[in-house]
Amino acid sequence: MCETCVFYQYDEEDEAWYCVAEMDEDDYARFITSPKPTCPFYRLDDEYAVVRHQM
């Protein structure tokens, strides 16, 4: 699921992908300990959304 999220970005320096969503310790703990983890920050990286909005 992360692969399609707007917050999942590639760091060229580390050559790795990272989640850059601003998550505090409580949010992260809830996410990790949840039996069925669903990310509260997930947002589809739809690069064509602006184009469709302008049409």
DODOVEX-262857 format. One record per atom (N, C-alpha, C, O): x, y, z; residue in one letter. Coordinates in steps of 0.02 Angstrom, whole numbers, plus 50000, padded with zeros to 5 digits. Layout:
% DODOVEX-262857
XYZa ...
% end
This chain:
% DODOVEX-262857
500414994150000m 500005000050000m 500445006350000m 500255011349970m 501015006150033c 501445012050036c 501675014349967c 501785020349957c 501745009749921e 502015011449855e 501575016549818e 501825019949774e 500945017049836t 500495021749802t 500335027849844t 499895031749827t 500685028649900c 500535034249946c 500965040349929c 501545039649909c 500665046049937v 501015052349922v 501585053549972v 502055057149955v 501565050650031f 502075051750081f 502665046850075f 503145047450114f 502645042250029y 503175037350020y 503665040049968y 503515040049908y 504245042349991q 504705045749946q 505395042549947q 505615039649996q 505735043249891y 506395040249882y 506935045249903y 506915051149883y 507405042949944d 507965047149965d 508575044949924d 508845039449934d 508795049349879e 509355047649835e 510005046649873e 510425042649854e 510085050349928e 510695049849967e 510775042949999e 511305039949997e 510225040450028d 510225033750060d 510055028250011d 510155022350026d 509795030149953e 509555025349903e 509035020549933e 509075014449926e 508555023549968a 508025019750000a 507375023750001a 507385029849994a 506825020150009w 506165023250013w 505975024350087w 506115020050129w 505665030050102y 505465031650170y 504765034750171y 504555037950123y 504425033750227c 503785037050239c 503955043850270c 504285044150322c 503715049150240v 503865055850265v 503255059150297v 503255065250308v 502745055250314a 502165057850348a 502365060050418a 502755056650451a 502115065750440e 502275068150506e 501845064450557e 501265065950567e 502155059450588m 501815055050635m 502155055850704m 502755055150709m 501755057250756d 502065057650822d 502125050650853d 501895045750823d 502415050250911e 502545043750943e 501895039950957e 501875033850948e 501375043450978d 500735040150993d 500435037150930d 500185031450931d 500435040950876d 500175038350812d 500565032250789d 500265027350767d 501215032650794y 501635027050772y 501515020950815y 501475015350789y 501455021750881a 501335016150926a 500655012950910a 500605006750908a 500145016950897r 499495014250879r 499525010350814r 499215005150807r 499895013050766f 499965009850701f 500315003050707f 500104998250676f 500845002750746i 501244996650753i 500874991350793i 500914985450777i 500524993350846t 500194988450890t 499494986450867t 499194981950897t 499244989650817s 498574988050792s 498574980950761s 499034979150724s 498064976850777p 498034970050749p 497964970150673p 498204965650639p 497624975050647k 497534975750575k 497754982850557k 497344987350551k 498414983850548p 498664990650539p 498404993950475p 498484991350420p 498094999650484t 497895003850428t 498195010750441t 498115013450496t 498525013450393c 498865019750403c 498365025550401c 497995026350352c 498355029650453p 497895035250454p 498115040950409p 497745045650397p 498735040550384f 499005045850342f 499005044150268f 499195048350227f 498795038150250y 498815036050180y 498405040750136y 497835042350151y 498725043050083r 498375047150033r 498645045049965r 499245045049954r 498205043249921l 498385040949854l 498785046249818l 498585052049814l 499355044249790d 499775048749751d 499505048949680d 499765045549636d 498995052949670d 498665053349605d 498915059649569d 498635065049578d 499445058849530e 499745064649498e 499295067849445e 499435073349422e 498765064449424y 498325067149374y 497705070549404y 497275072949367y 497655070849469a 497075073749501a 497005081149483a 496445083549472a 497545084749481v 497525091949464v 497285092849392v 496895097349377v 497525088649347v 497325089149277v 496575087849270v 496235091449234v 496325082649303r 495605081149299r 495195086849329r 494645088349305r 495455090049381h 495095095549413h 495055101549366h 494555105249367h 495565102649325q 495585108449280q 495145107449218q 494985112349184q 494955101349203m 494565100049142m 493855102049150m 493465101249103m 
% end
